Amino acid sequence: MAEIKHSVPLRDRDYTRVGARMSPTGYPVEGKVNVAGPPEDALSALGLTGGLERSIWFFEDLTPGIEPDLPLLSGGVVLRARSGKSGDFTLKLRPCRRTQLTPEWAAGFTDGNGFEYRVEQDWTGQRRTLAASSVIELDPDLIASVVSEGADADTLLAGKQREFLHDCGTLRIAFAGLTPLGPIRATKWKNVPVGKFDTNIERWEVADLDFLEVSIRSETDAERRQQGLETAVRALGLSIDDDQESKTRRVLAKLARLASEDAAPGSS
């Protein structure tokens, strides 16, 4: 197994100091702006065409009659597969409590073998959450075997992701009982100038939903940069979506409804 690469070697880390340094507001921020209106108008204003396309699938427990609906998402667990020229599988805790993260998972790292772990703040509008994400690179054919051919979703998880869920998760999950929801057509553009900011742009399309998101990453001065990004987006003549519900929840709610309708007696 490849050696895990931390900014400080794992055996030498003082976890008391790590915990003190990494307060809930001490992590980098991914600041997001959801653009209102037709995405084509925004893409035209940004001068964007083409982009990197891939398919996104989420996994949820669709057991009938349980409350709340979308129990994994409601319990702070996001499971996502992305497939295109390359593929990956993400197990994310969001919203995540800082005290939920054990010392070994208090700071991001990579293992040099296709695995990445990161902890960051996730800002959209007035929403401020902490997110801890474990990501493993996968062959798109493996993802297809699960989402299209019915293979067990458990095959997508890496060993480090199982450790992360065991150490920091609060839900018990039998992956064999999960339903893949998708595909969502995703198109991404990187390093797009918006005002003085170097941004990532991502569009999600599924059923009658169509979202466009502009994002930046901030190590410091995140509040000022977030406000500046919103100002730069409006300066292009674009409006900002004030809906505080995350696009992930909106998409999952739509896909879960469609899956339930397909499974209903008499559906074709």
N, C-alpha and C positions, 0 to 999 in steps of 0.2 A: 504494500500500500504506500502511495506517495506521501512524503512528509507534508504535513499541514503547514502552510506559510502564514504566519501572523506577523504583524509589525513588530511584536516582541515575541520571541520563542515561547511556546505554551508552557514549557517547564519552568521558565524564568519569570512568568508573569505574576505580579502582585495583584490578586483579584480584589483586595480591599481598595487599592488605588484605582483599578479599572472601574469598579462600581462607583467610586466617588467621582471620577472624571466623567463617566458616561451617565449624566442625569438625563431625564426624558427630553430635555431641551438641548442636550449637548451633541446630538447626532446631526449629520448632514440632513438637508431638507430637499426633497423633490417637490418643487412647487408647480402646481398644475392650474391651467385655465381652460375651462370648457367653453368653446365658442358656440354661441346661439345662432340659429338660422341654418340655411342650407350649407352643408360643407363645401359644395362647389363654389359658392361665393367666396368663402374664406380661402380656398385653395387658389382661386384666381387672384385674390388680393395679395397672396403670398408668392405668386408666380410659380406654383408647384404643379408638376405633372409626374407621371410614373410612380416612383416610390417602391419600396421593398414590400412585397405582398407575402402574407402567410395566413394560416388558419389557426384560430384559437378555440380551444375546448375547455370548459370548466366541468368540475365533477361535484355533484350534490347528492344528498339523500332525499329522495322523493317519496318516502313512505307516506301513504295517505293518512290524513287526520291528525298529523302531529303539529304542535305549536311550539315555537313560531315556525312559519314556513322557512324554507332555505336554512335548515338548522346548522349546517356547517358555517355558512356565511354569517348567520346571526350569532354563532358562537365564536366568531373571530378567526375562522380557518378558511383560507382560499386555496383551492387546488386547481392548477391551470396547466394545460399542455399547449405548446405552440409548435407549429409544423410548417415548414416551407423548404428552402434549400437545406436548412439545418433544423434541428428540433431541440426543445428543452421541456422540462417539467419543473414547475414551481410549487413548493409548499410554503405558504405565507401565513403568518399570524398577524392579523390586522382587524380591528385595533388591538394593539399589544401593550400590556403593562410592562414598565421597566422592571418591576419586581418579579415578573414572570420569567425573565431571562436569567438562567443560571450563569455563574461566572464564565463557564466555557463558551457561552453564547452571548456574552455581553458586547462583543465587538466583531466586526466583519473579518472574514478570512477566505482564502481559497486553498484547495488542496493539491493543485497542479494536475488534477486528473479529471477535469471537466466539472468540478463542483465549486460553487461560489455561495458564500453566505454574507448577507449584508443587513445592517440595521440602519434605518433612516426614518426621518419624519416625513409624513405624507400630508401635504397641504393642498386643499382645494376650497376656494372661497373662504368661509369662516371655519371650515372643518380642519381640525388639527389632530392627527393621529400618529402613533408610532407603529411602524411596520417592521417585522423581522422576516426576511425571505431567504429560503434555501433553494438553490437552482442547480439542476443537473442537466448537462448536455445529453441528448438522446438521438438515436437514429430515427428519422421520420417514419421509417417502416415499422418500428416498434410502436410508435404512437398510433399509426394506422391500424395495427392489429388490435388495439384496445378500443378505439373510438368507432371503428367501422366493422371489425370482425368479431367483437365480443370477448376478447381476451380480458383477463383479470386486470383491473387498474393497479393492483398491487405490484405488477411487474414494472411499473414506471418509477417506483421509488428507489432512490439510492440508500445505501446503508446509513450515510450521514443524515439523511432526511428522517429516517426512522428514529435515529438517536435524538435529533432535534425535537421531533414531535413527542417522543417519550419524556424528554427532559423538561420541555417548556409548554407543551400543549395541555389544554384543560378538557378536551373532548376525547372520548374513546371512539375510534373509527375502524370499522371493518371494511376495508377498501373493496372487497368483493361485492358489497351491497350498493355501491355508488352508481349513479347514472351519468354518463357523459352528456353534456349539453353543448350543442354547437352544430356546425361550425360558425364562428364569427369571422367574417372577412376583415382582416386588419391590414392596413397599409401604413408604412412608417417612412418618414423622412428625417434624416439626422443633420445636425449642424446647420439649421436654417436660421439666418439672421432675422430677428424681429426687434426693431429698434436697435439698441446696443447689446442685445442678448443673443447668445448662441443657443438655439432651442432645438428640441425634438418635437416633431409633429406626428400625431397618430390618429388615424381614422378607423372607427369600428362600424361595420354594417351588418345588420342581421334583422330579418323580417322587415318591419316598418321603422326600425330604429337606425339612426345614422348620427354618429357623434364625431366631433373633431376636438382634439385636445392638444394644447401647447404646453410644454413643460421645460423647466430648467432645474439644474442642481446647484445648490448653494451650500458651501462649507461655512460661510460666515455672512452676517448682515442679511439674513434670509428675509426678514420682514420688509426691509426697504426694497430688496430685489423683487419680491413677490408683487409689491405695489407697483414697481416700475414695469414689470412684465404686463400687468393688467392695463396700465396706461399705454404701453406700446401696442398692445392688441387693439385697444380702442382707437388709437391713432391711425390704424389701417382702415377705419370705418367699420370695424366689426363690433358686435355686441357680445357680452359675456353672459353665459347661461347662469342664472341665479338659483337654479334647482340644487339644493344641498344634498340630494340623494346621489350616491356615487353611481358612475356609469356601470360599474360591475354589478351592483344590486339591480339596476334597471334592466340590464341585459339578462341576468340570471332569472329575474322574475318573469320576463317575457319567454325565455326558453323553457322554463319549468312549466308555464301555462301551456305552451305548445306541446310539450312532451305529455302532459296529462291529458290533453285533448286527443292526441294520437293513441293513447292507451285506453281511452274510454270505450265501453262496449258499443259496437255499431260503427266505430270510426273506420274509415277505409285506409 
